[in-house]
Amino acid sequence: MSLDHYYLLGRSGLRVSRLSLGTMNFGTGGFHAAYGKTEDEARPIFRRYLEAGGNFIDTADFYTAGESETILGNLVAEAKVRDKVVLTTKFTNSVAPGDPNAGGNGRKHMIRAVEASLRRLRTDYLDLFLLHTWDRITPVEEVMRTFDDLTTAGKIRYAGLSDVPSWYAARAQTYAEAHALAPVVSLQLPYSLIDRTIEQEHVTMGQTLGLGITAWSPLGGGFLTGKYRPADRGLAGEGRLGDAGQAGPAWTDRDWRLLAALESVAGELGVTMAQAALNWVATQPGIASAIVGASSASQLDANLGALDFELPAELRARLDEAGTVPPASVYRMFTPGYQSWLVNPGVKVGDKPAGYAPPVRNWAPENSD
Ligand SMILES: NC(=O)c1ccc[n+]([C@@H]2O[C@H](COP(=O)([O-])OP(=O)(O)OC[C@H]3O[C@@H](n4cnc5c(N)ncnc54)[C@H](OP(=O)(O)O)[C@@H]3O)[C@@H](O)[C@H]2O)c1
């Protein structure tokens, strides 16, 4: 199974599987309680992922009010795989409403959060520690200094960001490079055929600055499995979007057309819609890993076959076309069509040929010219 082929995460030496395991639904408390799983229900999902060779596991302090980390800590200890797995968790969301320093990205909360996560996960280090969401106010310099201190203290091995504007990640990485601090190696963002917003800025930023993107909700929370159908006020079907969908996002004609294209591509390949959708995400430019969520071991098992086939260029083009959102405003000026019209008229100027590898520069101040 292709899960035992590991790739480097961003510009780092950390080897990770291209499908990682999302555990937002491990536990039955808090925000994600509606579709949460008990430890006994989570165990077969976790075990199946390990059996397939997967090593990259995602959680957050806030998932199921801390239960996700607690269950994961128990399952990792039980399976005796702490050193083998790449354990990722996140901080930002408040763990004590009303307490101003129990959330956000300030140094006080970051350190409190890492200590609490280590306790729940029953470990003395995190492989990857992510800022969960930009809090709009903490200076980026404070965050990067604290990541660096946590790395030096041995509490975390690598630092990363999730759900931040691309300018923020670029500023964070540039600051770390300029001051020889621990860099950001990963960026966790929503990405799927149904949500391609990050293609506007984040993907190029990640490729340029060495941040491997991990894609969350790669199946759009289950929409891309094809198990839902349009209904009066949203969608209907069995699954976690079935109820939320009624009051949740408005599913548009474009979404249903995309689903029809996905169904026909999957049919031609003889794979499930979920497998085709996951293959597309995991093999898009800049994507290090797709974070797969599953409600059962059998769902996960089916999805883990997503990298066992190649998506031919013609079928990828059909999916690209069906899911594309035409760039608006200033982003129109960065398209190949606009550039060959006004920036490079009459000449072909483009990317370097495949195989060309520019030297990686170390932007420590003493090395810059
Ligand atoms: N950084 C962030 O802000 C952020 C936000 C969200 C998620 N995440 C991470 O990303 C992970 C994955 O997110 P996600 O759960 O939204 O991912 P997803 O892969 O888009 O959706 C997973 C859900 O789709 C349904 N599904 C999956 N495979 C299926 C199959 N073969 N047949 C039928 N239904 C299937 C299941 O839900 P049902 O069975 O209930 O339908 C499953 O829970 C999370 O666990 C978390 O680690 C991060």
The ligand as an SDF file (V2000), in Angstrom:
LIG
                    3D

 48 52  0  0  0  0  0  0  0  0999 V2000
   -6.6920   23.0700   10.8920 N   0  0  0  0  0  0  0  0  0  0  0  0
   -8.0010   23.1080   10.8500 C   0  0  0  0  0  0  0  0  0  0  0  0
   -8.6060   24.1680   11.0400 O   0  0  0  0  0  0  0  0  0  0  0  0
   -8.7870   21.8610   10.5730 C   0  0  0  0  0  0  0  0  0  0  0  0
  -10.1760   21.9580   10.3250 C   0  0  0  0  0  0  0  0  0  0  0  0
  -10.8780   20.7780   10.0500 C   0  0  0  0  0  0  0  0  0  0  0  0
  -10.2150   19.5520   10.0410 C   0  0  0  0  0  0  0  0  0  0  0  0
   -8.8790   19.4890   10.3260 N   0  0  0  0  0  0  0  0  0  0  0  0
   -8.1490   18.1800   10.3420 C   0  0  0  0  0  0  0  0  0  0  0  0
   -8.4440   17.4900    9.1370 O   0  0  0  0  0  0  0  0  0  0  0  0
   -8.9680   16.1980    9.4660 C   0  0  0  0  0  0  0  0  0  0  0  0
   -9.9120   15.7460    8.3790 C   0  0  0  0  0  0  0  0  0  0  0  0
  -11.0170   16.6540    8.2760 O   0  0  0  0  0  0  0  0  0  0  0  0
  -12.4230   16.1260    7.7950 P   0  0  0  0  0  0  0  0  0  0  0  0
  -12.9230   15.0840    8.7250 O   0  0  0  0  0  0  0  0  0  0  0  0
  -13.2770   17.3110    7.5430 O   0  0  0  0  0  0  0  0  0  0  0  0
  -11.9760   15.4110    6.4090 O   0  0  0  0  0  0  0  0  0  0  0  0
  -12.7310   14.8320    5.1750 P   0  0  0  0  0  0  0  0  0  0  0  0
  -11.8570   13.7100    4.7090 O   0  0  0  0  0  0  0  0  0  0  0  0
  -13.0700   15.9040    4.2070 O   0  0  0  0  0  0  0  0  0  0  0  0
  -14.1440   14.2520    5.7370 O   0  0  0  0  0  0  0  0  0  0  0  0
  -14.1510   13.0980    6.4980 C   0  0  0  0  0  0  0  0  0  0  0  0
  -15.5770   12.5950    6.6790 C   0  0  0  0  0  0  0  0  0  0  0  0
  -16.1310   12.2130    5.4130 O   0  0  0  0  0  0  0  0  0  0  0  0
  -16.9020   11.0260    5.5650 C   0  0  0  0  0  0  0  0  0  0  0  0
  -16.2260    9.9550    4.8090 N   0  0  0  0  0  0  0  0  0  0  0  0
  -14.8850    9.7580    4.6810 C   0  0  0  0  0  0  0  0  0  0  0  0
  -14.6270    8.6960    3.9090 N   0  0  0  0  0  0  0  0  0  0  0  0
  -15.8120    8.1890    3.5220 C   0  0  0  0  0  0  0  0  0  0  0  0
  -16.1760    7.0970    2.7190 C   0  0  0  0  0  0  0  0  0  0  0  0
  -15.2660    6.3160    2.1470 N   0  0  0  0  0  0  0  0  0  0  0  0
  -17.5040    6.8770    2.5290 N   0  0  0  0  0  0  0  0  0  0  0  0
  -18.4390    7.6680    3.0860 C   0  0  0  0  0  0  0  0  0  0  0  0
  -18.1420    8.7310    3.8780 N   0  0  0  0  0  0  0  0  0  0  0  0
  -16.8330    8.9900    4.0930 C   0  0  0  0  0  0  0  0  0  0  0  0
  -16.9160   10.7230    7.0720 C   0  0  0  0  0  0  0  0  0  0  0  0
  -17.9710   11.3910    7.7180 O   0  0  0  0  0  0  0  0  0  0  0  0
  -19.4360   10.7340    7.9530 P   0  0  0  0  0  0  0  0  0  0  0  0
  -19.2840    9.2530    8.0070 O   0  0  0  0  0  0  0  0  0  0  0  0
  -19.9250   11.3210    9.1950 O   0  0  0  0  0  0  0  0  0  0  0  0
  -20.2280   11.1830    6.7850 O   0  0  0  0  0  0  0  0  0  0  0  0
  -15.6140   11.3490    7.5370 C   0  0  0  0  0  0  0  0  0  0  0  0
  -15.5900   11.6640    8.9110 O   0  0  0  0  0  0  0  0  0  0  0  0
   -9.5900   16.3740   10.8510 C   0  0  0  0  0  0  0  0  0  0  0  0
   -9.7400   15.1510   11.5440 O   0  0  0  0  0  0  0  0  0  0  0  0
   -8.5830   17.2880   11.4990 C   0  0  0  0  0  0  0  0  0  0  0  0
   -7.4790   16.5160   11.9380 O   0  0  0  0  0  0  0  0  0  0  0  0
   -8.1560   20.6250   10.5690 C   0  0  0  0  0  0  0  0  0  0  0  0
  1  2  1  0
  2  3  2  0
  2  4  1  0
  4  5  1  0
  4 48  2  0
  5  6  2  0
  6  7  1  0
  7  8  2  0
  8  9  1  0
  8 48  1  0
  9 10  1  0
  9 46  1  0
 10 11  1  0
 11 12  1  0
 11 44  1  0
 12 13  1  0
 13 14  1  0
 14 15  2  0
 14 16  1  0
 14 17  1  0
 17 18  1  0
 18 19  2  0
 18 20  1  0
 18 21  1  0
 21 22  1  0
 22 23  1  0
 23 24  1  0
 23 42  1  0
 24 25  1  0
 25 26  1  0
 25 36  1  0
 26 27  1  0
 26 35  1  0
 27 28  2  0
 28 29  1  0
 29 30  1  0
 29 35  2  0
 30 31  1  0
 30 32  2  0
 32 33  1  0
 33 34  2  0
 34 35  1  0
 36 37  1  0
 36 42  1  0
 37 38  1  0
 38 39  2  0
 38 40  1  0
 38 41  1  0
 42 43  1  0
 44 45  1  0
 44 46  1  0
 46 47  1  0
M  CHG  2   8   1  16  -1
M  END
$$$$
